[in-house]
């Protein structure tokens, strides 16, 4: 298992969280997504090394920008 934290900019509500959770959850290998609009924190857990580019692209697909912590 590997876990990586990111900071997401632009989230303001539960719908934002849901959008990010759904998009990132589709990244191959991802087993858990924890996201908070209040703090901007995104924690991704996967059963293999996490592909940062794929996670960042998924966040962008949801309409936000992220950086790895």
DSSP file (Angstrom, degrees, kcal/mol; ACC not computed):
  #  RESIDUE AA STRUCTURE BP1 BP2  ACC     N-H-->O    O-->H-N    N-H-->O    O-->H-N    TCO  KAPPA ALPHA  PHI   PSI    X-CA   Y-CA   Z-CA
    1    1 A X              0   0    0      0, 0.0     2,-0.4     0, 0.0    46,-0.2   0.000 360.0 360.0 360.0 142.5    0.0    0.0    0.0
    2    2 A X  E     -A   46   0A   0     44,-2.4    44,-2.6    46,-0.3     2,-0.4  -0.989 360.0-163.2-132.7 147.1    1.1    3.5   -0.7
    3    3 A X  E     -A   45   0A   0     -2,-0.4     2,-0.4    42,-0.2    42,-0.2  -0.993   6.7-177.4-132.0 134.4   -0.4    6.8    0.5
    4    4 A X  E     -A   44   0A   0     40,-2.4    40,-2.8    -2,-0.4     2,-0.4  -0.991  14.4-144.3-133.6 140.7    0.1   10.3   -0.9
    5    5 A X  E     -A   43   0A   0     -2,-0.4    64,-2.8    38,-0.2     2,-0.3  -0.819  18.6-179.8-105.1 144.5   -1.2   13.6    0.3
    6    6 A X  E     -AB  42  68A   0     36,-2.8    36,-2.4    -2,-0.4     2,-0.5  -0.926  24.9-131.0-134.5 158.7   -2.1   16.5   -2.0
    7    7 A X  E     -AB  41  67A   0     60,-2.7    60,-1.9    -2,-0.3     2,-0.5  -0.972  23.5-158.1-110.3 128.2   -3.5   20.0   -1.5
    8    8 A X  E     - B   0  66A   0     32,-3.5     2,-0.4    -2,-0.5     3,-0.3  -0.904   3.7-149.6-109.9 131.6   -6.4   20.9   -3.8
    9    9 A X  E    S+ B   0  65A   0     56,-3.0    56,-1.1    -2,-0.5    31,-0.0  -0.818  71.4  26.5-101.5 138.4   -7.4   24.5   -4.6
   10   10 A X  S    S+     0   0    0     -2,-0.4     2,-0.2     1,-0.3    -1,-0.2   0.271  74.0 133.8 104.2 -10.4  -10.9   25.7   -5.3
   11   11 A X        +     0   0    0     -3,-0.3    -1,-0.3     1,-0.1     3,-0.1  -0.540  15.5 160.5 -75.4 137.7  -13.1   23.2   -3.4
   12   12 A X        +     0   0    0     -2,-0.2     2,-0.3     1,-0.2    -1,-0.1   0.487  54.1  18.5-131.8  -9.1  -15.8   24.9   -1.4
   13   13 A X  S  > S-     0   0    0      1,-0.1     4,-1.9    24,-0.0    -1,-0.2  -0.892  83.8 -84.2-154.9 178.8  -18.5   22.2   -0.7
   14   14 A X  H  > S+     0   0    0     -2,-0.3     4,-2.5     1,-0.2     5,-0.2   0.831 122.0  57.7 -63.0 -34.0  -19.5   18.6   -0.4
   15   15 A X  H  > S+     0   0    0      2,-0.2     4,-2.4     1,-0.2    -1,-0.2   0.898 104.7  52.1 -64.3 -38.9  -20.2   18.5   -4.1
   16   16 A X  H  > S+     0   0    0      2,-0.2     4,-2.3     1,-0.2     5,-0.2   0.937 109.8  49.1 -59.7 -47.2  -16.6   19.5   -4.8
   17   17 A X  H  X S+     0   0    0     -4,-1.9     4,-2.9     1,-0.2    -2,-0.2   0.919 110.4  50.7 -57.8 -45.5  -15.4   16.7   -2.6
   18   18 A X  H  X S+     0   0    0     -4,-2.5     4,-2.6     1,-0.2    -1,-0.2   0.901 109.0  51.0 -61.8 -42.5  -17.7   14.2   -4.3
   19   19 A X  H  X S+     0   0    0     -4,-2.4     4,-2.2     2,-0.2    -1,-0.2   0.929 114.0  43.5 -61.8 -46.0  -16.4   15.3   -7.8
   20   20 A X  H  X S+     0   0    0     -4,-2.3     4,-2.8     2,-0.2     5,-0.4   0.928 113.4  52.0 -65.5 -45.0  -12.8   14.9   -6.7
   21   21 A X  H  X S+     0   0    0     -4,-2.9     4,-2.0    -5,-0.2    -2,-0.2   0.910 111.7  46.8 -58.3 -44.4  -13.4   11.6   -4.9
   22   22 A X  H  X S+     0   0    0     -4,-2.6     4,-0.6    -5,-0.2    -1,-0.2   0.930 115.5  43.9 -65.7 -46.2  -15.2   10.1   -8.0
   23   23 A X  H >< S+     0   0    0     -4,-2.2     3,-1.0    -5,-0.2     4,-0.2   0.938 117.7  43.4 -66.9 -46.9  -12.5   11.2  -10.5
   24   24 A X  H >< S+     0   0    0     -4,-2.8     3,-1.8     1,-0.3    -1,-0.2   0.851 105.8  64.0 -68.4 -32.9   -9.5   10.2   -8.4
   25   25 A X  H 3< S+     0   0    0     -4,-2.0    -1,-0.3    -5,-0.4    -2,-0.2   0.693  95.8  60.1 -63.4 -18.0  -11.2    6.9   -7.4
   26   26 A X  T << S+     0   0    0     -3,-1.0    -1,-0.3    -4,-0.6     2,-0.2   0.530  76.3 110.9 -87.2  -7.1  -11.1    5.9  -11.1
   27   27 A X  S X  S-     0   0    0     -3,-1.8     3,-2.1    -4,-0.2    28,-0.0  -0.519  85.1 -98.8 -68.3 130.7   -7.3    6.0  -11.2
   28   28 A X  T 3  S+     0   0    0     -2,-0.2    23,-0.3     1,-0.2    -1,-0.1  -0.233 105.7  15.5 -54.4 131.8   -5.9    2.5  -11.6
   29   29 A X  T 3  S+     0   0    0      1,-0.3    18,-2.4    -4,-0.1     2,-0.3   0.161  87.0 135.5  92.6 -17.6   -4.8    1.0   -8.3
   30   30 A X  E <   +C   46   0A   0     -3,-2.1    -1,-0.3    16,-0.2    16,-0.3  -0.482  22.2 170.8 -69.7 128.5   -6.5    3.6   -6.1
   31   31 A X  E     +     0   0A   0     14,-2.9     2,-0.3     1,-0.3    15,-0.2   0.611  63.4  19.9-111.3 -20.0   -8.3    1.9   -3.1
   32   32 A X  E     -C   45   0A   0     13,-1.8    13,-2.7     2,-0.0     2,-0.4  -0.984  54.3-168.3-154.8 141.4   -9.3    4.9   -1.0
   33   33 A X  E     -C   44   0A   0     -2,-0.3     2,-0.5    11,-0.2    11,-0.2  -0.989   5.0-176.3-132.3 122.4   -9.8    8.6   -1.4
   34   34 A X  E     +C   43   0A   0      9,-2.6     9,-3.2    -2,-0.4     2,-0.4  -0.982  14.0 171.4-119.1 122.5  -10.2   11.0    1.5
   35   35 A X  E     -C   42   0A   0     -2,-0.5     2,-0.4     7,-0.2     7,-0.2  -0.986  16.8-167.0-137.1 142.7  -10.9   14.6    0.6
   36   36 A X     >  -     0   0    0      5,-2.3     4,-2.2    -2,-0.4     5,-0.5  -0.977  12.2-166.8-133.0 119.6  -11.9   17.7    2.6
   37   37 A X  T  4 S+     0   0    0     -2,-0.4    -1,-0.1     1,-0.2   -27,-0.1   0.832  91.7  61.3 -69.0 -31.9  -13.2   20.9    1.1
   38   38 A X  T  4 S+     0   0    0      1,-0.2    -1,-0.2     3,-0.1    -2,-0.0   0.880 121.6  20.1 -63.7 -39.3  -12.7   22.6    4.4
   39   39 A X  T  4 S-     0   0    0      2,-0.1    -1,-0.2    -3,-0.1    -2,-0.2   0.620  97.1-127.1-105.0 -17.3   -8.9   22.0    4.5
   40   40 A X     <  +     0   0    0     -4,-2.2   -32,-3.5     1,-0.3     2,-0.3   0.572  59.6 146.6  78.7   9.6   -8.2   21.3    0.8
   41   41 A X  E     -A    7   0A   0     -5,-0.5    -5,-2.3   -34,-0.2     2,-0.4  -0.606  28.5-174.4 -87.1 139.9   -6.5   18.1    1.7
   42   42 A X  E     -AC   6  35A   0    -36,-2.4   -36,-2.8    -2,-0.3     2,-0.5  -0.995   2.5-169.9-131.0 123.7   -6.7   15.0   -0.5
   43   43 A X  E     -AC   5  34A   0     -9,-3.2    -9,-2.6    -2,-0.4     2,-0.5  -0.973   5.6-167.2-117.1 125.4   -5.2   11.7    0.7
   44   44 A X  E     -AC   4  33A   0    -40,-2.8   -40,-2.4    -2,-0.5     2,-0.4  -0.942   2.7-169.0-116.2 129.0   -5.0    8.9   -1.9
   45   45 A X  E     +AC   3  32A   0    -13,-2.7   -14,-2.9    -2,-0.5   -13,-1.8  -0.950  12.1 175.3-116.8 137.9   -4.3    5.3   -1.0
   46   46 A X  E     -AC   2  30A   0    -44,-2.6   -44,-2.4    -2,-0.4   -16,-0.2  -0.944  41.2-127.5-140.7 159.9   -3.4    2.7   -3.6
   47   47 A X  S    S+     0   0    0    -18,-2.4     2,-0.3    -2,-0.3   -17,-0.1   0.275  99.3  29.3 -90.0  10.9   -2.3   -0.9   -3.8
   48   48 A X  S    S-     0   0    0    -19,-0.2   -46,-0.3   -46,-0.2    -2,-0.1  -0.917 114.3 -54.2-152.6 172.1    0.6    0.0   -6.0
   49   49 A X        -     0   0    0     -2,-0.3     2,-0.3     1,-0.1    -2,-0.1  -0.311  65.9-112.4 -55.5 136.7    2.9    3.1   -6.4
   50   50 A X        -     0   0    0     -4,-0.1     2,-1.1    -6,-0.1     3,-0.1  -0.561  16.7-135.3 -79.6 131.9    0.7    6.1   -7.0
   51   51 A X     >  -     0   0    0     -2,-0.3     4,-2.2   -23,-0.3     3,-0.3  -0.754  16.6-166.4 -86.6  99.4    0.9    7.8  -10.4
   52   52 A X  H  > S+     0   0    0     -2,-1.1     4,-3.1     1,-0.2     5,-0.3   0.892  85.9  54.5 -55.2 -43.1    1.0   11.5   -9.5
   53   53 A X  H  > S+     0   0    0      1,-0.2     4,-2.2     2,-0.2    -1,-0.2   0.894 109.1  48.1 -60.1 -39.7    0.3   12.5  -13.1
   54   54 A X  H  > S+     0   0    0     -3,-0.3     4,-2.1     2,-0.2    -1,-0.2   0.896 113.1  47.5 -68.7 -39.8   -2.9   10.4  -13.2
   55   55 A X  H  X S+     0   0    0     -4,-2.2     4,-2.4     2,-0.2    -2,-0.2   0.940 113.2  47.8 -65.9 -46.6   -4.1   11.8   -9.8
   56   56 A X  H  X S+     0   0    0     -4,-3.1     4,-2.2     1,-0.2    -2,-0.2   0.878 112.0  50.3 -63.0 -37.2   -3.4   15.4  -10.8
   57   57 A X  H  X S+     0   0    0     -4,-2.2     4,-2.3    -5,-0.3    -1,-0.2   0.884 109.6  51.1 -66.7 -38.2   -5.2   14.8  -14.2
   58   58 A X  H  X S+     0   0    0     -4,-2.1     4,-1.5     2,-0.2    -2,-0.2   0.904 110.0  49.0 -65.8 -41.2   -8.2   13.3  -12.3
   59   59 A X  H  <>S+     0   0    0     -4,-2.4     5,-2.1     1,-0.2     4,-0.5   0.913 111.6  49.8 -63.1 -42.0   -8.3   16.4  -10.0
   60   60 A X  H ><5S+     0   0    0     -4,-2.2     3,-1.2     1,-0.2    -2,-0.2   0.885 105.9  56.2 -63.0 -39.0   -8.1   18.6  -13.1
   61   61 A X  H 3<5S+     0   0    0     -4,-2.3    -1,-0.2     1,-0.3    -2,-0.2   0.844 104.3  54.0 -61.0 -33.5  -10.9   16.6  -14.7
   62   62 A X  T 3<5S-     0   0    0     -4,-1.5    -1,-0.3    -3,-0.1    -2,-0.2   0.604 128.2-102.1 -76.8 -11.1  -13.0   17.4  -11.7
   63   63 A X  T < 5S+     0   0    0     -3,-1.2     2,-0.2    -4,-0.5    -3,-0.2   0.651  86.1  96.8 104.3  18.3  -12.3   21.1  -12.2
   64   64 A X      < -     0   0    0     -5,-2.1    -1,-0.4   -48,-0.0     2,-0.4  -0.781  63.0-123.9-131.7 172.6   -9.6   21.8   -9.6
   65   65 A X  E     -B    9   0A   0    -56,-1.1   -56,-3.0    -2,-0.2     2,-0.3  -0.926  26.6-174.1-119.3 149.2   -5.8   22.0   -9.3
   66   66 A X  E     -B    8   0A   0     -2,-0.4     2,-0.4   -58,-0.2   -58,-0.2  -0.961  12.7-160.9-140.3 155.6   -3.7   20.0   -6.9
   67   67 A X  E     -B    7   0A   0    -60,-1.9   -60,-2.7    -2,-0.3     2,-0.2  -0.992  30.9-110.0-134.0 145.1   -0.1   19.8   -5.7
   68   68 A X  E      B    6   0A   0     -2,-0.4   -62,-0.3   -62,-0.2   -64,-0.0  -0.514 360.0 360.0 -72.8 139.5    1.6   16.9   -3.9
   69   69 A X              0   0    0    -64,-2.8   -63,-0.2    -2,-0.2    -1,-0.1   0.445 360.0 360.0 -86.8 360.0    2.5   17.7   -0.3
